[in-house]
Amino acid sequence: MPPPTRHEAPERLVALGDVHGDFDALWGALTLADVIDGDGRWIGGETVVVQTGDQLDRGDNERYILDYLEWITEEAWDDGGQLLVLHGNHETMNVELDLRYVTPNGFEDFADLAPPEDELDNLLLEYPEEERGRVAAFRPAGPYARLLAGHNTTVIVGDTAFVHGGILPEHAEIGLEVINDDIQQWMLGDADEPDHIDGDGPLWVRDYSDETGPDECADLEETLEILGIARMVVGHTVQNEINHACDEQVWRVDVGMAAYYGGYSQVLEIRGDEVTPLD
């Protein structure tokens, strides 16, 4: 069961961006946020942490990342906090079986999930032997697709929306709960692939993170008004550092911290109306 789409504002809220298969980057960001100790256990108390998607692709530690995030999410909940892990476009790409950004180790790590030769179905037979475990894991209704279905595409915590790409007015009009549910049901294998995962959907748009001008800021302001909130936090587009646009109504947190991009750990802290990058 995924968490709700809307959450009350905590005293302390932290956001971190894309990790792309780099467990060390994830560990560094959570350590910087002061929510895990040296053993990786939750010490964040009632802090709410939002990871804005793209756990998968480009790096070699994806399975470990997904499994660890599930475990630490439970630890956070037991301690009164929350870790809200969102979908990025690379999560939905894997469920679509668009595997072009998977590393060799990314196939090897899921190889044990391939069925025996005499139990292969027609879809799995279309793929090379070394890719079948990954396909079995992430195709709709596969074990890791079902794990991802426990996550949302977008959430609102207090007066801040979090999403990988961006929420446009048309997305807000559809309803964030509808978008979350449609994608989750597809991942579970209970519905057809939704339009929300395409290039015009909230996982892909870069309106608020790349070449953001007056028109994009006007759309952002309209979206925030529809949702009744103050700001949006997005990932998806690599920045030199966490920054903002549109009079601080949008904050960009993808700093390319994964080894693939050679970045460094940085997170965003929100306390009431105070928004502060931490590095």
Buried (B, 14 or more C-beta within 10 A) or exposed (E): EBBEBBBEBBEBBBBBBBBBBBBBBBBBBBBBBBBBEEEBEBBBBEBBBBBBBBBBBBBBBBBEBBEBBBBBBEBBEEBEBBBBBBBBBBBBBBBBBBBEBBBEBBBBBBBEBBEEEEEBEEEBEEBEEEBBBBBBBBBBEBEBBBBBBBBBBBBBBBBBBBBBBBBBBBBBEBBBEBBBBBBBBBBBBEBEBBEBBEEBBBBBBBBBBBEBEEEBBEBBBBBBEBBEBBBBBBBBBBBEEBBBBBEEBBBBBBBBBBBBBEBBBBBBBBEEEEBEBBE
